[in-house]
Amino acid sequence: MDFNGYSQYFENDITFKKNLFEVGKNNNYNLLPITNDETRGKVVKFQKSTNPFFIQPNRDKTISVAFWVKPQNIELHPGTIYGEENNFYLRLLSNHEIQFNHFLRKDTETKAILTENRWQHIGFTINSKGRLKIFFNGQCILRDTIDENWWKKKGKTYIGTDKYNVNAEGFLDHLQTWNRAISEKEMLQAYTSSLKTPPLNYGLKLYLPLKNNLNNEANTKIKLTSKKNISFTKDKEGMKSAKFIRKKSYLKYEGLLFGNQQTISLWIKPSNKERELALIGNSDFSLRYLPKTGRMWYSVPLNYGILAEPAKNIIADNWNHLAISLNYNHLIDFYVNGKKIDSKPIFQNTGKATYLEIGKSFWNNYYDGNIKKIAVWDRKLSDSEIENVFKNDINTPSKQNTLTTEILYLALFLMVLVFVYFKFLRKKEKNQNKAVLTSAKNFAIPLPKLPQKNAIYFLDKFEAYNNNSENLSHEFAPTLIRLFLIILVYPKIFNRNISSNKMSEVLWPNETSSQQKNNRSTNIHRLRSIFKNIEGLSIVYKNKTWQIEISNAIFIDILSIENLFSDWDSENQLYNLKFDKAIYSNNFNLLLRPIQDDIISNLKKTIEISRSNKNWKKVVYLAKLWLSIDSLSTPAIQYIIKTQLSLKQKQKALTAYNSFCENHLELLNKKFDIKFDDFTPYH
């Protein structure tokens, strides 16, 4: 959609465009400020209050209203989002419909389009003749006419409630009103200009890489319950995928329930080009593919079927990426290789089935060929998100890669930084030391809250804050974190900046050259976009290498370790020796053991020095730190028990011993072979 001529015009005649978060923060209204919504960041939540937020109507004979809303408990009761007292009210109904109530005159309802716990953009316009339009995600879904004299009655405009106390539940953001009936193109612009994209793993229910196993690598409880004749093969480019044989192969996963939205994405390479092929579905819906014509077919059994237009960007005899993204009672969008090829109306929910079958349909169609990277979301992904899925991995699987020597050095450097950082970063009070020593079972000591202003933290949990202390962490997908980190530390290890080829070798070693280029370009662009919101950071491509330029305005933990260095004493607090878990994915997870061995070697030397100096508290702290990265270390538990016996703390030593034994039995399925009485105190 070309918005030239509308990008500025749709801002004209705006009568309300305040930051609702600031409104809720500074006043005791029915709008509770929320700082960490996973998609939109700072928003407000509706709450019961005797002081509802209202605005004076600033309109003549026309009006337009638009806002983002994430409804909750929608099936229990309706809720009024916006209304002029005794004139009109816009409500979200418990049957998932949107209602425009012209007070004591007329009710107008849309189809059941709303989805609980998902952000949706809703708007309406009324002109001077009473012509009403209701919009959903930027598109007009209903046209009607109310009394042409509707504009004569004016009253207070309430947000989130009405005179009958029909209170809304859920979240609200980016409310705008205009003193005119904006056009359909302008409403679409209001939607697209305020759209915020969450991480790709948000709402992800099922992710099957299908490279070496059938595991669901999304963070959900959806489990494989049935499989038949699935093997794994390599194509000519060495890419692994699951092989399906017609009428002999299928998969079944249990535990998935859709709401009113759905997205399905997968890569396919059919062996049979003549037959209709079943991709994924259940008793309530089916997605099939007609390779001869390059068309996707989405259907609800005994109800309707939607056949997409033929795709012009199908790559013959090669892998192709297919996706559908839909909101029931609105639209289904079809995508091939990251591009939308068709969009059609869709009606009626797909039912309550909680399983998915892959390679088999309700009509006993089957799939014949190879499939990989199946992803299923319970939300509708946007065009740009589908393109991102096509160009990039979703960053949930753990890939098994062959590592170069330079990557090994890189990971070793990162882990040593972790050790130094946690060893020397912060001091704590002596009574905190005492409290830690009494906790024998929990060897990992939690990280305290760190400063939250213009700072980046890679350790323990990745966090990013701008100069206004806004948390931008949700904008960093795992691949972006690793990309950021590698560009940042590469010159410190190898005394040169990282090249495009080396970057691709580290982050996308199993992809083709063209895929690597697309991945690199897309993720660099995304990282640059985020950096625009953080003072003192920029990515530069110079002399065919990449580097991150950093000003004094930004604090980055792993670059400031030397400045934070101080001598170790009994008042230092110790922490886990781990980066954010996203950094351990892919290449880095193969290096943990040798890197941990190196760190443990350094730990042991320091412990021995402390033991010889009879610095018992330091010995216990270091040994617990050792156990935080190697929970089955016999030398570490020996240091703890023998030291506590030296301090005549036999009960603490016994508690630590019993905890270690339980862990040993649970992880190794065998008893720890050293008896407690075999331990003696140090002399």
SEZA-92656 format. One record per residue (C-alpha): residue number from 0; x, y, z. Coordinates in steps of 0.02 Angstrom, whole numbers, plus 50000, padded with zeros to 5 digits. Layout:
N
pos/x/y/z
NUM/X/Y/Z
...
This chain:
683
pos/x/y/z
0/50000/50000/50000
1/50070/50169/49947
2/50033/50297/50082
3/50107/50447/49993
4/49987/50588/50024
5/49914/50504/50177
6/50063/50488/50294
7/50047/50670/50346
8/49864/50700/50305
9/49797/50569/50423
10/49875/50667/50568
11/49769/50820/50528
12/49626/50865/50647
13/49682/50746/50784
14/49594/50796/50945
15/49669/50666/51062
16/49837/50579/51052
17/49906/50574/51229
18/50024/50444/51299
19/49903/50335/51398
20/50045/50264/51502
21/50087/50438/51566
22/49902/50474/51594
23/49885/50318/51700
24/50049/50347/51792
25/50010/50525/51844
26/49828/50503/51894
27/49721/50380/51991
28/49611/50334/51844
29/49541/50167/51788
30/49697/50151/51679
31/49837/50060/51769
32/50011/50090/51691
33/50101/49931/51635
34/50285/49940/51587
35/50325/49771/51513
36/50194/49712/51390
37/50280/49580/51282
38/50224/49662/51119
39/50194/49846/51147
40/50300/49889/51300
41/50221/50029/51402
42/50030/50018/51398
43/49884/50036/51518
44/49772/49903/51594
45/49589/49930/51631
46/49549/49924/51817
47/49396/49956/51922
48/49397/50134/51986
49/49276/50267/52047
50/49378/50391/51944
51/49361/50339/51760
52/49466/50431/51633
53/49366/50545/51519
54/49396/50677/51387
55/49286/50820/51333
56/49216/50792/51156
57/49311/50903/51036
58/49215/50872/50877
59/49087/50953/50765
60/48979/50840/50655
61/49107/50704/50619
62/49223/50592/50719
63/49354/50455/50700
64/49425/50347/50839
65/49566/50217/50834
66/49656/50118/50969
67/49748/49957/51009
68/49663/49838/51132
69/49707/49668/51205
70/49545/49600/51282
71/49541/49484/51432
72/49400/49375/51501
73/49305/49421/51345
74/49188/49271/51354
75/49129/49314/51530
76/49055/49485/51499
77/49056/49633/51377
78/49161/49790/51402
79/49143/49969/51341
80/49305/50039/51270
81/49249/50212/51211
82/49088/50310/51222
83/49005/50480/51232
84/48887/50482/51380
85/48703/50456/51327
86/48753/50463/51143
87/48851/50310/51084
88/48964/50171/51151
89/49088/50053/51066
90/49088/49886/51157
91/49177/49720/51146
92/49048/49582/51169
93/49067/49413/51254
94/49028/49325/51089
95/49187/49405/51014
96/49088/49535/50916
97/49117/49723/50912
98/48959/49824/50947
99/48920/50005/50908
100/48775/50057/51021
101/48686/50217/50969
102/48607/50250/51138
103/48420/50202/51142
104/48416/50200/50952
105/48515/50063/50866
106/48640/49923/50897
107/48761/49873/50760
108/48871/49717/50779
109/49014/49647/50677
110/49048/49462/50656
111/49139/49368/50796
112/49311/49435/50755
113/49397/49471/50922
114/49536/49365/50997
115/49570/49358/51183
116/49745/49405/51247
117/49803/49467/51077
118/49829/49647/51023
119/49704/49707/50892
120/49681/49878/50812
121/49501/49940/50812
122/49430/50101/50742
123/49270/50183/50685
124/49216/50338/50589
125/49050/50431/50580
126/49016/50571/50456
127/48890/50712/50464
128/48757/50604/50379
129/48771/50466/50509
130/48868/50345/50399
131/48962/50227/50515
132/49116/50123/50472
133/49200/50000/50592
134/49381/49947/50560
135/49483/49798/50617
136/49673/49797/50594
137/49661/49940/50471
138/49523/49870/50361
139/49340/49914/50355
140/49234/49766/50414
141/49063/49848/50432
142/48965/49991/50353
143/48799/50053/50424
144/48697/50211/50449
145/48637/50285/50612
146/48531/50441/50646
147/48600/50584/50542
148/48575/50701/50690
149/48686/50594/50802
150/48812/50736/50819
151/48692/50856/50907
152/48706/50768/51075
153/48874/50788/51161
154/48933/50723/51329
155/49088/50670/51422
156/49188/50539/51328
157/49231/50395/51443
158/49370/50268/51415
159/49348/50089/51476
160/49175/50107/51553
161/49001/50184/51530
162/48851/50243/51631
163/48800/50062/51660
164/48973/50015/51727
165/49003/49896/51582
166/49189/49897/51623
167/49317/49834/51498
168/49450/49707/51545
169/49619/49696/51464
170/49746/49821/51398
171/49738/49981/51295
172/49867/50078/51194
173/49886/50218/51066
174/49713/50297/51075
175/49681/50429/50939
176/49529/50533/50895
177/49497/50651/50748
178/49372/50791/50718
179/49327/50718/50549
180/49288/50552/50466
181/49458/50495/50405
182/49467/50391/50246
183/49494/50204/50237
184/49672/50230/50177
185/49704/50346/50324
186/49636/50218/50448
187/49751/50088/50371
188/49894/50211/50392
189/49844/50238/50575
190/49856/50049/50598
191/50020/50019/50507
192/50108/50170/50582
193/50072/50111/50760
194/50104/49926/50731
195/50238/49848/50842
196/50311/49679/50801
197/50345/49556/50944
198/50484/49424/50939
199/50446/49281/50820
200/50436/49157/50963
201/50291/49256/51041
202/50135/49148/51025
203/50236/49005/50950
204/50153/48841/51000
205/50241/48713/50892
206/50412/48716/50809
207/50481/48562/50723
208/50649/48587/50636
209/50639/48404/50579
210/50826/48392/50551
211/50875/48253/50670
212/50723/48218/50777
213/50536/48250/50797
214/50547/48359/50953
215/50440/48513/50979
216/50566/48651/51016
217/50437/48783/51061
218/50417/48816/51246
219/50248/48730/51260
220/50177/48565/51321
221/50126/48504/51148
222/50192/48327/51132
223/50216/48198/50996
224/50087/48060/51023
225/50096/47962/50861
226/50223/47937/50723
227/50237/47822/50574
228/50378/47790/50451
229/50474/47954/50467
230/50656/47956/50415
231/50784/48096/50397
232/50877/48127/50234
233/51000/48252/50162
234/50971/48347/50001
235/51104/48395/49874
236/51152/48547/49979
237/51175/48439/50134
238/51016/48503/50220
239/50928/48376/50331
240/50738/48357/50331
241/50600/48232/50369
242/50552/48112/50231
243/50366/48068/50212
244/50308/47922/50105
245/50131/47934/50040
246/50004/47833/50142
247/50142/47769/50254
248/50202/47921/50351
249/50122/48045/50467
250/50146/48134/50634
251/50022/48180/50770
252/50047/48308/50909
253/49927/48338/51054
254/49894/48489/51164
255/49860/48636/51046
256/49702/48741/51052
257/49680/48890/50936
258/49586/49048/50976
259/49524/49159/50835
260/49696/49177/50756
261/49818/49056/50677
262/49980/49052/50577
263/50062/48900/50498
264/50231/48901/50413
265/50334/48759/50337
266/50462/48715/50204
267/50415/48578/50079
268/50497/48484/49937
269/50367/48364/49863
270/50418/48204/49775
271/50249/48187/49689
272/50197/48338/49586
273/50032/48267/49522
274/49932/48227/49678
275/49847/48340/49804
276/49958/48338/49958
277/49903/48350/50140
278/50016/48463/50243
279/49942/48494/50416
280/49772/48495/50501
281/49647/48404/50612
282/49461/48365/50612
283/49421/48551/50610
284/49534/48620/50474
285/49654/48564/50340
286/49795/48645/50242
287/49834/48555/50079
288/49942/48593/49928
289/49920/48564/49741
290/50099/48558/49672
291/50045/48547/49491
292/49963/48718/49498
293/50061/48790/49647
294/49903/48825/49747
295/49866/48810/49933
296/49697/48750/49994
297/49631/48792/50168
298/49467/48711/50216
299/49351/48674/50361
300/49273/48500/50336
301/49090/48503/50282
302/49090/48693/50292
303/49198/48784/50165
304/49360/48779/50068
305/49470/48923/50012
306/49585/48897/49863
307/49726/49024/49846
308/49780/49094/49679
309/49926/49004/49595
310/50096/49061/49658
311/50211/49139/49530
312/50366/49130/49640
313/50371/48941/49662
314/50547/48872/49635
315/50524/48715/49531
316/50605/48555/49598
317/50674/48647/49749
318/50627/48692/49926
319/50482/48814/49943
320/50416/48902/50097
321/50226/48903/50121
322/50129/48998/50254
323/49953/49049/50300
324/49904/49182/50425
325/49723/49211/50473
326/49599/49294/50587
327/49431/49205/50586
328/49284/49307/50523
329/49406/49421/50435
330/49547/49369/50319
331/49663/49226/50276
332/49827/49273/50193
333/49929/49151/50089
334/50118/49165/50069
335/50247/49080/49960
336/50433/49109/49989
337/50399/49257/50103
338/50281/49351/49986
339/50092/49367/50002
340/50010/49289/49849
341/49826/49300/49899
342/49709/49364/50033
343/49527/49311/50052
344/49384/49328/50176
345/49364/49186/50300
346/49217/49147/50415
347/49178/49033/50561
348/49298/48966/50690
349/49385/48801/50660
350/49320/48714/50816
351/49399/48643/50973
352/49512/48503/50913
353/49672/48498/51017
354/49784/48395/50903
355/49877/48420/50739
356/49919/48290/50608
357/50061/48317/50485
358/50064/48228/50319
359/49883/48171/50330
360/49714/48258/50310
361/49533/48232/50365
362/49498/48161/50191
363/49644/48040/50201
364/49754/48138/50082
365/49938/48112/50119
366/50103/48198/50090
367/50242/48128/49983
368/50413/48211/49996
369/50517/48309/50122
370/50465/48436/50254
371/50564/48544/50375
372/50544/48691/50495
373/50358/48674/50534
374/50299/48818/50644
375/50126/48850/50716
376/50071/49008/50808
377/49907/49048/50896
378/49915/49226/50827
379/49909/49305/50655
380/50082/49355/50594
381/50102/49509/50485
382/50175/49516/50309
383/50344/49573/50375
384/50347/49435/50507
385/50311/49301/50376
386/50453/49370/50269
387/50564/49363/50423
388/50517/49181/50454
389/50560/49143/50273
390/50730/49227/50283
391/50780/49175/50460
392/50771/49036/50585
393/50650/49058/50730
394/50795/49038/50852
395/50720/48907/50966
396/50810/48749/50909
397/50982/48698/50967
398/51085/48664/50812
399/51229/48544/50809
400/51372/48627/50715
401/51552/48594/50675
402/51654/48736/50749
403/51807/48822/50683
404/51956/48862/50794
405/51911/49047/50792
406/51736/49010/50857
407/51811/48905/50996
408/51922/49050/51048
409/51773/49168/51039
410/51666/49062/51154
411/51813/49033/51272
412/51838/49220/51284
413/51653/49247/51322
414/51650/49119/51461
415/51808/49188/51541
416/51725/49358/51539
417/51578/49282/51633
418/51692/49216/51768
419/51785/49380/51790
420/51625/49480/51788
421/51536/49381/51920
422/51693/49365/52024
423/51729/49549/52041
424/51571/49647/51998
425/51481/49692/52159
426/51500/49693/52348
427/51369/49643/52475
428/51342/49664/52660
429/51421/49540/52782
430/51252/49483/52844
431/51208/49435/52665
432/51363/49325/52662
433/51301/49240/52818
434/51130/49210/52741
435/51209/49134/52586
436/51316/49015/52688
437/51162/48945/52775
438/51085/48895/52608
439/51173/48730/52574
440/51053/48662/52445
441/51044/48810/52328
442/51219/48831/52257
443/51167/48964/52130
444/51153/49139/52204
445/51026/49252/52116
446/51085/49407/52024
447/51030/49573/52101
448/50937/49703/52002
449/51059/49802/51893
450/51052/49986/51844
451/50921/50017/51711
452/50976/50168/51609
453/51065/50171/51441
454/51143/50002/51475
455/51163/49830/51395
456/51182/49672/51499
457/51230/49506/51417
458/51262/49411/51578
459/51136/49308/51676
460/50988/49382/51583
461/50999/49490/51429
462/50931/49664/51459
463/50937/49825/51358
464/50884/49997/51420
465/50880/50164/51332
466/50919/50333/51409
467/50740/50346/51474
468/50759/50180/51568
469/50637/50096/51448
470/50666/49909/51436
471/50696/49862/51253
472/50745/49681/51289
473/50589/49610/51208
474/50646/49680/51040
475/50802/49570/51038
476/50772/49396/50969
477/50907/49267/51015
478/50990/49284/50844
479/51001/49473/50868
480/51083/49450/51039
481/51214/49332/50967
482/51242/49445/50817
483/51266/49596/50931
484/51385/49500/51044
485/51493/49428/50905
486/51519/49596/50817
487/51557/49673/50987
488/51690/49552/51052
489/51767/49486/50891
490/51898/49625/50875
491/51950/49601/51057
492/51990/49418/51022
493/52068/49423/50849
494/52123/49605/50838
495/52016/49634/50685
496/51833/49664/50647
497/51721/49524/50588
498/51689/49497/50402
499/51521/49452/50325
500/51581/49277/50284
501/51643/49244/50460
502/51482/49313/50533
503/51381/49194/50425
504/51495/49047/50467
505/51465/49075/50652
506/51278/49112/50650
507/51209/49017/50500
508/51333/48879/50458
509/51205/48759/50383
510/51122/48883/50265
511/51161/48913/50082
512/51259/49068/50030
513/51101/49156/49972
514/51010/49113/50133
515/51159/49174/50235
516/51157/49338/50140
517/50971/49362/50170
518/50988/49317/50355
519/51134/49436/50376
520/51050/49581/50287
521/50885/49561/50379
522/50960/49545/50553
523/51083/49689/50529
524/50936/49797/50476
525/50835/49744/50629
526/50981/49778/50745
527/51010/49950/50670
528/50826/49992/50694
529/50835/49948/50878
530/50998/50045/50901
531/50908/50203/50844
532/50819/50199/51012
533/50979/50178/51115
534/51097/50324/51135
535/51279/50290/51092
536/51265/50133/50983
537/51282/50112/50795
538/51333/49975/50672
539/51462/50022/50540
540/51519/49927/50385
541/51694/49983/50339
542/51836/49901/50243
543/51725/49749/50211
544/51705/49715/50398
545/51576/49752/50531
546/51600/49846/50693
547/51494/49926/50829
548/51537/50104/50873
549/51509/50146/51056
550/51507/50316/51139
551/51536/50355/51322
552/51349/50372/51344
553/51318/50183/51340
554/51367/50054/51471
555/51396/49874/51414
556/51435/49751/51551
557/51561/49638/51462
558/51662/49788/51402
559/51674/49862/51577
560/51737/49712/51673
561/51915/49778/51693
562/51849/49943/51762
563/51743/49848/51887
564/51890/49741/51945
565/51930/49743/52131
566/52024/49630/52251
567/51927/49480/52313
568/51881/49482/52496
569/51753/49405/52611
570/51626/49540/52571
571/51617/49502/52385
572/51459/49417/52324
573/51470/49277/52194
574/51347/49231/52058
575/51312/49100/51925
576/51440/49090/51785
577/51317/49095/51642
578/51270/49208/51499
579/51090/49233/51450
580/51023/49064/51395
581/50995/49128/51217
582/51185/49144/51195
583/51209/48961/51237
584/51104/48910/51087
585/51175/48848/50924
586/51366/48855/50913
587/51403/48904/51091
588/51319/48755/51177
589/51451/48635/51108
590/51589/48731/51195
591/51524/48734/51371
592/51618/48582/51434
593/51796/48632/51384
594/51766/48812/51433
595/51696/48761/51601
596/51847/48649/51628
597/51961/48798/51601
598/51861/48905/51721
599/51858/48765/51850
600/52047/48750/51835
601/52062/48935/51881
602/51935/48914/52019
603/52032/48768/52094
604/52194/48869/52098
605/52106/49012/52187
606/52022/48893/52309
607/52188/48813/52353
608/52266/48982/52389
609/52117/49029/52497
610/52124/48863/52589
611/52309/48884/52627
612/52269/49058/52697
613/52125/48983/52796
614/52003/49102/52712
615/51860/48980/52741
616/51717/49091/52683
617/51805/49120/52519
618/51832/48932/52496
619/51647/48896/52521
620/51594/49036/52402
621/51712/48979/52265
622/51661/48797/52284
623/51477/48844/52270
624/51519/48945/52116
625/51603/48789/52047
626/51445/48689/52078
627/51342/48820/51987
628/51424/48764/51823
629/51465/48583/51868
630/51333/48521/51990
631/51413/48347/52001
632/51590/48401/52044
633/51663/48290/52180
634/51809/48408/52219
635/51688/48554/52239
636/51577/48466/52365
637/51734/48404/52455
638/51793/48584/52477
639/51623/48636/52547
640/51605/48491/52670
641/51785/48489/52731
642/51782/48678/52755
643/51618/48675/52851
644/51687/48535/52960
645/51840/48644/52992
646/51722/48781/53049
647/51634/48653/53162
648/51474/48670/53059
649/51436/48485/53046
650/51249/48506/53017
651/51279/48624/52871
652/51407/48503/52799
653/51283/48359/52815
654/51145/48459/52732
655/51259/48503/52587
656/51313/48321/52573
657/51133/48256/52569
658/51083/48384/52438
659/51230/48336/52329
660/51188/48151/52346
661/51008/48180/52294
662/51064/48277/52142
663/51193/48144/52098
664/51063/48005/52106
665/50936/48104/52005
666/51055/48151/51865
667/51166/47996/51853
668/51044/47866/51920
669/51174/47801/52042
670/51225/47840/52220
671/51371/47951/52266
672/51508/47829/52317
673/51592/47933/52455
674/51516/47920/52628
675/51495/48073/52737
676/51605/48000/52873
677/51748/47988/52747
678/51764/48178/52748
679/51881/48255/52876
680/51914/48437/52919
681/52066/48530/52857
682/52211/48541/52981
